[in-house]
Amino acid sequence: EDVSVKLVPKENASANAVTILNNVDSLGTITDWGDQRTAKFRIYVNPDAIEGDYYFNVFVTFRGLQTDISNTPMIVTNKLDDQILTIKGKPMIMLVNSTIGVVAPTSVNTETLTFKNTGTGTVQNAVAEINLDSTNTVFSILGGGKQFSLGTLKAGDVSSIKFELAVDIAARPGVYNIPVKITGQNNYS
């Protein structure tokens, strides 16, 4: 009366997301209907696995003797379909393109910043905040403030923001760093 459990990926996406290090667990002898055991499997989540739900099938095999007079071996396997493993990824938002270049004093320039989620997770309610404090107020953003919504970015998604950058008459030639801070929620469920 031996019970063993085997974990098998249901489809290629699941097989590619994880490496199963130990796919069979023996639960030993279970003789009472009320006995409960927990199967334990060792898996390695591949670092490039995209956030999401992955499906596995679990096969429970019972080996024992029939209770009739012949005492012949009996093997019964039950399949538990669609057992779900949820993998939470890690988003990484990168600035991938900028139209900001050379600007002249007293000019107003339409600028575009393009961001891409190069990570494996989803970020929700992403916001790009442009901080002009370090520019000694020679730049300002006209219109809607310093915060711009990027929305929800899944792995591989791209989002752009546009704004009007005004340059003060007192701006001197040089290189100015304009910090951009990205915030959002990484709460995949």
Backbone bond lengths (Angstrom), bond angles and torsions (degrees), N, CA, C in turn:
res aa  C-N    CA-C-N  psi(-1)  N-CA   C-N-CA  omega(-1)  CA-C   N-CA-C  phi
1 E - - - 1.441 - - 1.515 109.61 -
2 D 1.311 114.20 73.26 1.460 121.23 -177.03 1.520 108.35 -110.05
3 V 1.335 117.18 136.34 1.461 122.10 179.21 1.526 107.88 -118.30
4 S 1.339 116.15 127.59 1.461 120.55 175.55 1.524 108.61 -127.41
5 V 1.333 114.75 153.58 1.462 121.38 -176.43 1.526 107.74 -128.32
6 K 1.335 115.88 135.78 1.465 121.08 -179.01 1.527 109.33 -124.98
7 L 1.337 116.70 135.47 1.466 123.65 179.23 1.528 108.69 -104.27
8 V 1.356 116.46 127.99 1.463 121.63 -177.54 1.532 109.09 -134.21
9 P 1.340 118.93 128.14 1.468 120.12 175.95 1.525 110.08 -60.12
10 K 1.328 116.24 139.93 1.465 119.87 -178.14 1.523 112.26 -79.04
11 E 1.347 117.17 -35.47 1.462 119.70 -178.15 1.526 109.42 -143.31
12 N 1.331 115.98 174.42 1.469 121.30 -176.17 1.527 112.95 -60.15
13 A 1.336 117.26 -37.63 1.468 119.31 -179.21 1.526 110.68 -59.35
14 S 1.324 116.28 -41.65 1.466 120.04 178.78 1.516 111.01 -68.78
15 A 1.324 116.69 -40.97 1.463 120.81 179.80 1.529 111.21 -64.16
16 N 1.332 117.39 -33.01 1.459 121.34 179.79 1.529 112.72 -81.20
17 A 1.323 117.25 -24.24 1.464 120.81 -177.31 1.519 112.27 -75.87
18 V 1.325 116.61 -31.37 1.456 120.14 -176.99 1.522 110.33 -133.83
19 T 1.310 114.46 157.10 1.458 121.42 168.75 1.521 105.97 -112.11
20 I 1.317 116.35 121.59 1.458 120.02 -179.67 1.523 107.97 -85.05
21 L 1.320 115.78 116.80 1.460 121.54 -177.43 1.521 111.51 -85.74
22 N 1.317 116.49 -30.38 1.463 122.09 178.97 1.518 106.84 -145.60
23 N 1.338 117.50 104.04 1.463 119.69 -172.52 1.522 114.01 -100.07
24 V 1.345 118.95 0.14 1.463 121.26 179.22 1.523 108.45 -127.72
25 D 1.336 115.74 135.73 1.456 121.18 176.74 1.516 108.10 -131.12
26 S 1.309 116.77 131.96 1.457 121.37 177.07 1.518 108.46 -92.73
27 L 1.325 115.85 128.56 1.457 120.65 179.49 1.520 111.75 -96.86
28 G 1.326 116.52 0.32 1.459 120.43 177.91 1.515 112.23 79.03
29 T 1.315 115.25 -155.19 1.463 121.77 -177.58 1.520 109.31 -92.75
30 I 1.306 115.12 126.94 1.462 120.82 175.76 1.523 106.63 -118.09
31 T 1.340 116.58 114.23 1.465 120.11 -176.38 1.516 112.67 -108.95
32 D 1.318 118.44 -23.91 1.465 121.35 -178.81 1.520 110.39 -104.09
33 W 1.321 116.31 140.17 1.468 121.27 -179.31 1.522 112.14 -59.58
34 G 1.309 118.19 -30.16 1.457 120.83 -176.83 1.521 114.44 -84.26
35 D 1.332 117.86 -7.88 1.464 120.18 179.93 1.523 110.91 -64.10
36 Q 1.307 115.57 138.80 1.464 120.82 175.49 1.522 108.65 -126.59
37 R 1.305 114.50 139.41 1.462 121.51 177.36 1.522 107.98 -133.25
38 T 1.305 116.07 156.94 1.462 121.16 178.44 1.519 109.17 -116.95
39 A 1.313 115.68 125.65 1.468 120.72 175.82 1.523 108.12 -82.17
40 K 1.326 116.18 138.85 1.467 121.13 179.52 1.519 108.87 -123.58
41 F 1.326 114.66 131.47 1.457 121.44 179.41 1.522 108.55 -123.48
42 R 1.310 116.74 147.47 1.460 121.34 175.43 1.515 107.29 -104.63
43 I 1.327 114.75 124.27 1.460 120.26 177.78 1.519 109.06 -130.69
44 Y 1.306 115.29 154.78 1.460 122.68 175.11 1.524 106.44 -116.83
45 V 1.322 116.56 122.31 1.466 120.61 177.80 1.524 107.53 -83.78
46 N 1.313 115.69 119.27 1.461 120.63 -179.44 1.527 109.67 -63.80
47 P 1.338 118.61 135.60 1.468 121.14 -173.85 1.522 114.04 -63.01
48 D 1.328 118.27 -21.40 1.464 120.15 179.07 1.523 112.42 -95.70
49 A 1.330 117.55 10.50 1.469 120.88 178.07 1.519 109.16 -66.82
50 I 1.313 115.50 128.59 1.464 121.35 179.27 1.524 108.85 -78.20
51 E 1.315 115.65 142.28 1.453 122.21 179.58 1.523 110.82 -54.51
52 G 1.314 116.44 136.02 1.458 120.18 176.47 1.512 112.49 159.31
53 D 1.330 114.96 -172.86 1.454 122.48 178.59 1.516 109.12 -97.91
54 Y 1.321 115.79 134.16 1.459 122.28 179.16 1.519 108.21 -122.34
55 Y 1.335 115.46 141.70 1.463 120.98 -170.81 1.526 111.72 -108.78
56 F 1.329 113.52 139.54 1.457 122.12 179.63 1.515 108.76 -134.62
57 N 1.323 115.56 152.17 1.454 121.64 170.98 1.517 107.64 -106.70
58 V 1.324 115.17 143.87 1.453 121.52 178.70 1.529 107.65 -118.18
59 F 1.322 115.11 128.04 1.466 121.25 179.15 1.527 108.33 -108.92
60 V 1.339 116.21 121.62 1.456 122.47 178.85 1.525 107.18 -106.36
61 T 1.329 116.21 118.52 1.471 121.07 -177.07 1.522 109.73 -114.12
62 F 1.324 115.11 129.14 1.462 123.21 177.94 1.525 107.84 -109.85
63 R 1.321 116.37 126.38 1.463 122.03 176.27 1.526 107.44 -118.58
64 G 1.294 116.00 126.83 1.465 119.29 179.75 1.506 110.48 -164.11
65 L 1.310 115.42 -166.98 1.455 121.53 178.92 1.510 109.34 -107.15
66 Q 1.329 115.75 140.28 1.451 118.94 173.81 1.516 108.37 -67.55
67 T 1.297 114.54 150.09 1.467 118.45 -176.22 1.520 112.91 -89.03
68 D 1.328 117.62 5.61 1.470 118.11 176.64 1.527 109.68 -80.32
69 I 1.252 117.67 -176.01 1.466 123.05 -174.67 1.524 112.16 -66.47
70 S 1.336 119.24 -27.28 1.463 121.11 -174.56 1.527 113.61 -73.35
71 N 1.312 117.56 -21.57 1.470 122.09 -176.30 1.531 112.66 49.84
72 T 1.318 116.58 39.97 1.460 120.97 179.41 1.529 109.89 -79.80
73 P 1.346 116.35 147.27 1.472 118.89 178.80 1.533 111.24 -62.04
74 M 1.308 115.62 145.12 1.459 121.48 179.88 1.529 107.83 -129.22
75 I 1.330 116.07 134.74 1.463 121.39 175.90 1.522 107.62 -127.73
76 V 1.321 116.04 124.72 1.460 121.96 178.81 1.522 107.93 -128.08
77 T 1.345 116.65 130.99 1.464 121.13 178.00 1.522 109.38 -121.10
78 N 1.319 115.40 129.66 1.467 121.91 174.13 1.522 108.38 -111.31
79 K 1.337 115.61 142.34 1.464 121.17 -178.96 1.524 109.37 -109.86
80 L 1.328 115.89 127.60 1.465 121.92 173.95 1.528 106.60 -103.07
81 D 1.317 116.80 107.63 1.464 122.28 -176.69 1.524 111.70 -78.71
82 D 1.321 114.70 152.00 1.459 123.60 166.24 1.522 114.89 54.85
83 Q 1.317 115.80 49.78 1.460 119.78 171.33 1.532 106.20 -79.58
84 I 1.326 116.78 131.26 1.468 121.23 -169.18 1.524 111.12 -103.43
85 L 1.322 114.35 132.87 1.460 122.79 169.72 1.522 106.63 -114.00
86 T 1.322 117.02 119.14 1.463 121.48 179.17 1.526 108.83 -96.37
87 I 1.320 115.15 123.76 1.464 120.67 178.13 1.522 107.87 -107.06
88 K 1.299 114.84 125.68 1.462 120.62 177.37 1.521 107.72 -95.83
89 G 1.307 116.75 123.70 1.455 121.47 -179.35 1.514 112.20 -90.24
90 K 1.307 114.80 -176.54 1.462 120.84 179.00 1.525 107.94 -125.59
91 P 1.332 117.43 112.59 1.465 119.13 177.97 1.528 110.97 -72.62
92 M 1.319 115.62 151.06 1.469 121.34 175.55 1.534 106.46 -142.64
93 I 1.307 116.02 109.16 1.465 121.05 -177.01 1.526 108.68 -93.91
94 M 1.326 114.71 124.88 1.468 121.44 -177.99 1.532 109.43 -121.25
95 L 1.326 116.16 143.87 1.463 121.55 170.82 1.523 106.57 -79.61
96 V 1.324 116.80 115.98 1.464 119.52 -175.50 1.522 112.94 -107.34
97 N 1.338 117.96 -13.79 1.459 119.31 177.93 1.531 109.67 -160.12
98 S 1.319 115.79 145.27 1.458 122.01 179.14 1.523 108.85 -145.20
99 T 1.324 115.45 137.76 1.466 119.03 176.35 1.523 111.62 -91.83
100 I 1.331 117.50 -4.12 1.463 119.95 -178.35 1.526 109.17 -66.20
101 G 1.293 115.32 126.90 1.466 121.37 -179.70 1.512 109.33 -140.92
102 V 1.321 116.23 -133.44 1.455 121.62 178.30 1.527 107.93 -80.58
103 V 1.323 115.49 129.86 1.466 120.86 179.23 1.535 108.51 -126.75
104 A 1.300 115.43 150.96 1.477 120.69 -177.70 1.519 110.35 -104.26
105 P 1.353 117.25 149.62 1.462 119.90 174.47 1.531 110.25 -55.91
106 T 1.303 115.74 145.32 1.476 126.96 -178.62 1.531 113.33 67.59
107 S 1.309 118.45 11.53 1.467 119.76 179.82 1.523 110.68 -93.81
108 V 1.335 114.49 156.13 1.463 122.62 171.70 1.528 105.76 -119.80
109 N 1.322 115.96 123.19 1.458 121.44 -172.17 1.524 110.41 -122.42
110 T 1.328 117.24 131.18 1.459 121.24 173.72 1.524 107.50 -82.76
111 E 1.312 115.41 119.09 1.461 121.22 -175.95 1.521 110.32 -116.94
112 T 1.317 114.94 150.05 1.465 121.52 178.08 1.522 108.48 -130.13
113 L 1.326 115.39 131.31 1.460 122.12 172.67 1.523 107.29 -116.10
114 T 1.331 116.50 131.20 1.456 121.19 -179.32 1.522 109.01 -115.14
115 F 1.339 115.18 130.72 1.460 122.65 -177.88 1.518 109.47 -118.61
116 K 1.341 115.47 149.58 1.466 120.81 177.91 1.524 109.09 -135.61
117 N 1.330 115.45 139.29 1.459 120.71 173.81 1.525 107.27 -85.29
118 T 1.330 116.60 101.49 1.458 121.87 -178.36 1.528 111.47 -92.67
119 G 1.318 117.09 3.08 1.463 120.89 -179.17 1.521 112.08 -87.77
120 T 1.332 115.29 -163.75 1.461 121.86 -177.87 1.522 112.76 -109.18
121 G 1.334 117.45 -2.90 1.460 120.87 -177.00 1.511 112.36 -116.49
122 T 1.324 114.84 176.71 1.456 123.15 -179.93 1.520 109.56 -103.97
123 V 1.320 116.44 136.73 1.462 120.90 172.42 1.522 106.75 -113.66
124 Q 1.330 115.82 131.67 1.459 121.19 -179.26 1.519 109.72 -106.71
125 N 1.318 114.91 150.37 1.471 121.76 177.28 1.531 111.81 52.35
126 A 1.320 115.92 44.40 1.471 120.24 -179.52 1.528 110.03 -70.21
127 V 1.324 115.08 139.80 1.465 122.09 -179.23 1.524 108.50 -132.43
128 A 1.326 116.23 132.20 1.467 121.99 172.71 1.523 107.06 -100.08
129 E 1.319 115.99 124.79 1.470 121.09 179.19 1.521 108.26 -116.25
130 I 1.328 115.31 122.38 1.464 121.33 -179.21 1.525 107.91 -95.87
131 N 1.340 115.81 124.65 1.453 121.59 -176.86 1.530 108.70 -107.98
132 L 1.313 116.15 110.07 1.464 121.55 -178.75 1.529 113.31 -96.74
133 D 1.334 117.13 4.94 1.468 120.35 -176.09 1.522 112.78 -58.96
134 S 1.332 117.97 -33.69 1.467 120.55 -176.21 1.532 112.97 -79.44
135 T 1.324 118.27 -1.53 1.470 120.85 -177.71 1.521 112.24 -96.99
136 N 1.325 118.16 10.56 1.466 123.13 179.90 1.527 111.83 55.85
137 T 1.295 115.99 34.73 1.471 124.89 175.70 1.528 114.33 59.70
138 V 1.313 118.87 24.89 1.463 119.39 174.51 1.530 110.76 -82.80
139 F 1.324 117.42 -9.29 1.460 121.89 175.53 1.513 108.71 -122.44
140 S 1.293 115.49 150.68 1.467 120.44 171.24 1.522 108.08 -146.99
141 I 1.315 113.78 156.85 1.466 120.08 177.67 1.514 106.99 -105.53
142 L 1.323 115.66 125.60 1.459 120.89 -179.08 1.522 110.45 -86.80
143 G 1.300 116.55 144.11 1.465 119.99 173.16 1.507 113.94 94.83
144 G 1.321 116.00 -119.31 1.456 122.94 -164.06 1.505 119.77 -79.17
145 G 1.287 120.79 20.57 1.459 120.91 176.06 1.516 113.11 94.33
146 K 1.342 115.28 -165.72 1.457 121.65 -174.38 1.527 113.11 -105.18
147 Q 1.321 117.39 -3.58 1.465 120.94 -178.69 1.514 109.84 -110.60
148 F 1.350 115.11 135.92 1.469 121.62 -177.15 1.523 109.38 -133.21
149 S 1.314 116.47 132.39 1.464 120.99 -178.88 1.528 110.91 -77.22
150 L 1.326 115.49 132.36 1.458 121.85 172.66 1.535 110.50 -101.74
151 G 1.338 116.52 -11.57 1.459 121.06 179.45 1.520 111.77 78.60
152 T 1.330 115.23 -152.68 1.462 122.13 177.35 1.517 108.56 -96.23
153 L 1.323 116.15 127.32 1.466 121.23 -179.03 1.520 109.81 -118.88
154 K 1.326 115.91 110.41 1.464 120.51 173.10 1.521 108.02 -80.41
155 A 1.313 116.54 169.61 1.465 120.78 179.14 1.526 109.43 -54.59
156 G 1.345 116.34 126.78 1.465 121.93 179.35 1.521 114.97 90.04
157 D 1.330 117.99 -12.18 1.471 120.37 -179.42 1.527 111.62 -71.17
158 V 1.338 114.56 151.17 1.465 123.06 179.96 1.522 108.45 -123.33
159 S 1.326 116.71 142.54 1.458 121.89 176.69 1.521 108.66 -143.99
160 S 1.345 116.07 144.50 1.465 121.29 -179.20 1.521 110.53 -123.89
161 I 1.323 114.85 153.11 1.463 121.17 173.00 1.522 107.80 -125.19
162 K 1.345 115.76 149.02 1.465 121.82 175.83 1.515 107.98 -124.80
163 F 1.329 114.78 144.01 1.459 119.44 177.71 1.520 108.80 -155.55
164 E 1.324 114.93 162.35 1.463 122.55 178.57 1.527 107.72 -99.03
165 L 1.339 115.98 117.29 1.456 121.99 179.87 1.527 108.64 -102.81
166 A 1.342 115.60 114.88 1.467 120.83 179.06 1.524 109.11 -96.58
167 V 1.341 115.38 138.83 1.463 121.51 -178.85 1.532 107.87 -111.55
168 D 1.327 115.88 125.96 1.458 122.45 -178.41 1.531 110.49 -70.18
169 I 1.334 115.89 154.49 1.462 121.32 178.85 1.530 112.00 -63.54
170 A 1.354 116.51 -23.68 1.469 120.68 -177.36 1.533 112.49 -85.76
171 A 1.304 117.86 3.27 1.472 120.14 -178.99 1.522 110.35 -63.86
172 R 1.291 117.00 132.24 1.459 123.51 178.86 1.533 109.32 -101.35
173 P 1.317 117.12 152.77 1.466 118.87 175.77 1.527 110.20 -59.55
174 G 1.298 115.75 142.71 1.464 120.54 178.87 1.511 111.10 156.06
175 V 1.299 114.45 -178.82 1.454 121.72 178.41 1.521 108.21 -102.53
176 Y 1.318 116.16 128.33 1.454 121.94 179.30 1.531 108.68 -117.42
177 N 1.312 115.78 134.38 1.467 120.60 173.73 1.517 108.40 -95.78
178 I 1.304 114.84 129.17 1.460 120.29 178.86 1.536 107.17 -117.37
179 P 1.329 117.71 101.06 1.464 120.79 -177.71 1.529 112.56 -67.63
180 V 1.313 115.01 139.92 1.465 122.20 175.12 1.521 107.11 -122.94
181 K 1.319 116.40 125.37 1.467 122.02 -179.83 1.523 108.40 -108.49
182 I 1.344 116.02 131.74 1.462 121.32 178.40 1.521 108.07 -108.36
183 T 1.319 116.01 129.18 1.461 121.07 174.90 1.535 107.97 -127.50
184 G 1.296 114.92 159.50 1.462 120.33 178.76 1.506 109.87 176.70
185 Q 1.325 115.46 -176.64 1.457 121.75 -179.56 1.511 109.33 -115.47
186 N 1.326 115.96 130.95 1.459 121.89 175.91 1.514 105.93 -110.06
187 N 1.330 115.97 80.26 1.468 118.84 -175.14 1.514 111.75 -129.73
188 Y 1.318 116.02 56.89 1.463 120.69 177.96 1.518 109.22 -62.59
189 S 1.314 115.54 135.05 1.482 118.12 177.72 1.498 109.82 -135.30
